[in-house]
C-alpha cells in the first residue's frame, strides 16, 4: 500500500525551461536497440517511485486497542465461553511484535499506563458471571509477564505510587494506595456515597478530596493517606448541595438556590471568597481561570483570586485548556464525530478563532501535539494539528486507507482500517 503525494504545481513554482543546448552530431541507433530502449523507458515510467508504506497490525472486530508509551496493545475479543483473553504488544512507531501474554481475567479493558519502572497497568471492567466491577492487572512492560492484580482502576500518585479507586454504582467504595512493585496496600479509606476528587501536579496526584452530602469534607495526602484538614463546609443556606471540587490551590463548593460558589484554600480550608454563579455540573481550571459547565450547555468563567464573574458563553463546552488558551466545542453535539471547534481567550471569553469541524484523536496525557481528524472527500481521514497558542489548524496528512478511530502516537498516528486491522502512519509533517 503506497501513497504518493505529487502536490499541486502553481505557476509561481513552475521551473524555468532549460536553456537550449547545441544538438550533438546525429548518431543513429540500430533498430533493435531503439526498440529495446523504448521498452525500458516504458517499464520505468509504469513503475511508481517509492512512497510511504503504512505498517499494518493484525486485529479483528471487537478487540480492545490500547496505547501506552511506545507500545500498542491489542486485546483479543471476548469469547462466548468467557475464557481469559490474550493480549499482543507491538512496538511503536514501527509496529514490530514485542510479546503476547494471557490476561488473568475476562473483561473489557479501557485504560492503560506505562510507568518508568517497566510496569504496565491495564484497567477494565471484569465480566465473569458474578460481575466484580473494575480490575487493574500489572504486567512487565518488556515481556508481558504477570505481576499482580487488584480490584479498582489505577491512578498515578506523586512520588511513583498508585491509587486504586473501587466504587459501586451507588458511589460507595474504597480507595486503596498500593506499592507498584507487588500491589501491597499502603493505606485504605472507605468512601461513603458522596464525591471524590483529586488534584494532579506534573509529578502525579498529590491531594485526595472526600466529601459527603451531609457537609463533611476531608483533604488527604495522596502519598500517605493522612487527613491534612477536615471541616463541615455546608451551612443550611448552602443546601441543596451540588458539588465540591479542587481547582489549583482552591477547594470550591457550589450549593444553595440560587447557586453560590465558595472558595477555600486547599491546605487550611480557609474561606477566600463567595460569589453567585450559574449552576455547574463540572468545575475546572481553564488556562488560569475557573470555568464551570452547566447542564444546559453554558460555559462560564470567574477570577480565581476574587470570584469576580469574567464571562458567560451559551452553547460551548470546554475540551482542552492551557495557560492563555482554551479550546472549546459547540454544543449540543452528537457526542461522536466532528464538531465545531473554537479557541477562546480564557480571561475575556473572546473567540480568537473558529477552527471548523474536527474530532480530536485519542492521545495520552502529555502528548506533544493536539491532533484532530475529519473525513476527507476523497476517502479516509484528514489529519491536522490544533495549535491552540497560534489559534490555527495545520493540515498534516490524508490517510485514504484508514476508516477512523485514530490515536496519536510518537511520530505519527494509528487508525482503524476497513478490515478492522490497525494501520500505523508516519505523518508527512
N, C-alpha and C positions, 0 to 999 in steps of 0.2 A: 504494500500500500504506500504509494509515493505521491506526495503533494508538491506541485511545482507552482510557485507564485512568480509569474512573469511581470506583474505590476502593470502600471499604465505609463506610457512614454508621452510626456507632454511636449508641446512644441518647443518650450524653452529648454527642454532636456535633450532634444534630438542632437546627435553629434554632427559636427560639420562634415561634409563629404570630403573624403581624402583627395589630396592633390593627385591629378593625373600623372602617372609615370610614363616614361617613354616605353613603347612596346618593344619587347625583345624580338630578336630575329625569329622568323617563323621556324618552328621545329615540329613537324607533323609526326603524330604517333601512329604506329601501325594500327589497323582497325581493331584487332582483338584486344590490344592494350587499352584503347579508348573505351571499349565496351566494359572491360574489367574495372577500369577506373570509375565509370558511371555507376556500376553496380555497387562498388564500395561506398561511394558518396551517398547513394540512395539508402543503403543499410545504415550508415551512420546517422543520417537525418531522421530515420524512423526510430532510432533508439533514444529514449528520453534521457536527458542529463540526470545525474544522481540528485535526488531530492531528499526531503525529510521523511523518515520512516517512523511511524508510531509503534511503540512496543505494546504488544497485546498480552494481557494476563488472562488466562482462562478463568471463567466464572459462569455460574448457572443462575437462572431466575430463582430468587428467594434467598440469595446469600446475604450475610451481613458484611458490609465493607467498612473497614476502619483504617485510619491513618494515624501513625504515631511516630513523629520524627522522621527518620529515614526508612521506615518500614510501612509497607502496605499489607494489611491483614485481611484475608478472605476466609470467612467462616462458612462452612458448608450449610446448605439449607436444613431445617429441622426435618426429621423423618417421622413417618406415621407411628413408628414404634417408640418414638421419643427416646431413642438411644443417644448417648453423648455425641456431640458433634466434634469434628476436627477442624483445625484452622491452619491455613498455609500462609507463610510470610514471604514477602518479596522485597528486595532492596530497592530503594528509590534514589535517584530518578530512573535507573536503568532497567528495573523490573527483573533482576536476577533472582531465582529462587533461593531463599535463605534456609528455611526449615518448614517442616509440617509436624504438628503435635495435636494429640487429642485434648479436648476440653473435658474437665471432670463433671460438668453439669450440662443439662439441656436447657437452653434458654435463647432469648433474642438479645443480642449484645449491641449496645448503642454508644458506649463510652470507652475510651482507651487513653492512656497516657504512658509515655516513656520517660523514665527517670534517669538521672545521671549515674545511679548505682546499678545500671543494667537491669532494672526491674521493669517489667511490662505489666500494667494493671488494666484489666478488662472488666467492665461493669455491664450488667444487663439484668433482664427480668428472667428469673428462674421459672420454668413452666412444667414441673412434674405434676402429677395429679393433686398433690397436697398444696401446691402453689405457695411457695415460701417467700415470694417477693423478690427484692433486688439482691444481687450477689456480686462480689468482686473476686476475681481469680488473679493471682500473681504468678507470672511466668518469668523465666530467664529470657531476656531480650535477645541474647546471642544464639540460644539453642532451642527455645520454646519449652525447656524443662519446667515441670510443675514445681512451684514453691509453696503456696498456701492459698486458702480461700476463706472468706468471711462474709457474713450477711451484710448488705448495705452497699451503697455507692461511695466510691473513693474520691476525696478531695485532698489536694496538696496543702500541707501546713508549713509555715515558716520554719526554717532550720532543717527541712528534709523529712518531717514526719508526715503521717497520714491520718485523716479523719474519715471514718465511715459513718454515713447517715442512713439509718434504717427506720423508715416510717411506714405506718399503715395508712390506708385511705382516709381514716378519721383524723390524721395528723399526729397521732401519738406514736412514740417510738423511742429510739435510743441513739445517742451519739457515742461513738467509741473511737478513741485515738489509739493507734497501734504502731508497733515498731515495724518499719518496712521490711526488715530482713526476714522476719518469720511470722508476722501477724500477731505477736504478743501484745495484749492490751496494755496501754499506759494509763488511761483514765476513761471513765464512762460517765454518762449523765442521762438520766431518764427525762424524756421530753413529754409533758402533758400536751393536750390539744392547745395550740396557740401558734406562735410564729417563731421561726428560727432564721437568723441572719448571720452573714459572715462579712468580715472586712478583709480585703485582699491587698497585699503590697506586691512589689516586683519579686519579692522573695517567697511569696505564698501567703496563706491565710494567717493573720495574727490575732484576730478577735472573733469571738462567737457570741451572738446575741440570742437570749432566750426570753420570750415574753408570753404571758397568758392573758386571756380576756379579762381576768379579774384585776389586772393592773400591775402585777409584779414583773419587773424587768431585771435581768441579770446580764452582765457583761463578763465573759470568761476569757482567760488567756488560752489561746488555741493550742499552745505547746504543752502546758502543764494541766489545763483544766481548772485552774484556780479561779474562784469568783473574785474578780477585781473590784466590782462595785455592784450594788443592787438597791432598788428602790421601788416604791409604788408610785407610778407616774400618772395614773388615771384618776382624776377627780370626777365627781358626779357630773359636773358641767361638760366634761370632755367625752362623755358617753353619748351615743354608741361608739365603741372602739372601732377603728378602721385598720390602722397598720402602725407598725413600729419597724424602722429600718435604720441602718448605718450608712452614712454618706460622708466619706472622708473622715475628718475628726469630729463629726457630729453624729448624734443619735436623734432622729426626728420621729415624732409621733403625729398622727393625723386622727382626729376624732371630733365629736360634737356635731351639732346641727345649728347653723351651717358649719361646714368643716373648718377646723383651725389646725395649723401646723405649729408644733412647739419643738424647738431645737435645744438639745443639751450637749454638753461636752461628753465625749465617749468615756474619758478616763475617770471623771468625777460625777457625772450626771448633774452638773450644774447648769441651771437654765440660762440660755443665751438670748432667746427671743421667741415671740409668739406672733403669728400673722394669719389672717384669713386666707384660705386658698381654695381653689376648686377641688372637688373630690378627686381622689387618685387611687388607682389600683397598683401603681408602681412608682417609686421614687428612686432616682439615681443621679450620679454625678455626670453632668453633660458638659464636659470640657471646661470645668471651672465654675459652673453654676449648678444649682439644684433643679432638676427637671421632675415634673410629675406628669403622668399619663392618665387621663380619666377613662372610665369605661365607655363613654360615648364617643371617644376619639378626639379629644382636645389635648394638645401638648402645651404645658406652661412652664415658666421658669421663675425662680426667685434668687435674690442675692444671698449666698450662704453666710455672709457676715452679719446681715441685718434682717433678713426675711423680706426685704422690700420686693414687691412684685416687679418683674422685668418685662415680661411679655406673655401673651397667650395666642396660640395659633390653632384654630379648629382644623380637623382633617389631616393631622400629621401624627406619625408615631416615630419615636427615636429608634435608630438602627445601630449606630456606631458613633462614639464620641471620643475626642482627644482635646487637649488644651487648645482653645481657639477655633475649633471646628466641630461641627455636628452634622452627621448625615442622617436624613430623615426619609421616611417613606410615606406616601399619601395613603390615607385610609378613608373608607373601608376598602379592603382588597379581598382577593380570593383566598389569600393565605398561601398559595403556591403560584409559581410562575413569576414573570417580570412584573414590576410595579413602578410607578413614578417615583424617582428619587430626586432629592434636592440637598444642597448644602446650606445650612443656616449659620449665621453668626450667633454663638451661644449667648452673648451678652445682650444684643439688641433684638434677636429673633429675625433679623433681616435675611431674606433669601439672597444668598451670594450667587447661586447658580442653580438652574434647573438642569438635571443631568439626563433626563429621558427615562425610558422604561428599561429597567435592569433587574436581574435576580442575582443576589450575592452567591458566589460559590462557597461551599463549605471550606473552612480552614481552621487550623489550630490556633489557639490564643498565642499572640506574639508573632504571628506570621508577618513577614515584612510588607507584602503587597496586599492591598484590598482588591480582590478580583471579583468581577461580575460577568454574567453571561446573558445573552438573549438569542432567540432564534434568528438565523441568517436566512434571507430569502432563497438563497441557492441551496440551503440544507445545512444542518449541523449548527452548533452554537457559535456565535460571535463572542470572543473573549476580550475583555477590557480591564484596565486598571482604574479604579476610582481614586483619584488623587484629591483627597479632601482638603489638603493645605492649599493647593492651587485652584480648587473648585472646578476641576475639569475631568473629562473622561479620556483616557488614552487607549485607543483600539490596539490590541496586541496581535490578534490572530483570528483565523476562521478554521474550524475543525469539521470538515464535511463528513468524516467517518464517525463522529460522536453523535449520540442521541440525547445527551443531557446528564443530569445528576453529577455535576462536576465538583471537584475538590482541588483546592490549591495545594501544590507541593513545592518543595525546594526546586527552583529552576524550571518549573513547568506547571502542568495541570493534568489531572486524570479525570476521565469521564466514562460513563457507561456507553457501550456500543450497541447497535440494534440487536445483536445476537446475545446480549446480556454479558458478554465479556467486557473487560476493562481495558481501555486504551490509555497509554501514558504518552504525553506530548511535551517536548521542549518548546517553549514559546519562542516566537521569532524575535520578540523584543524583550 
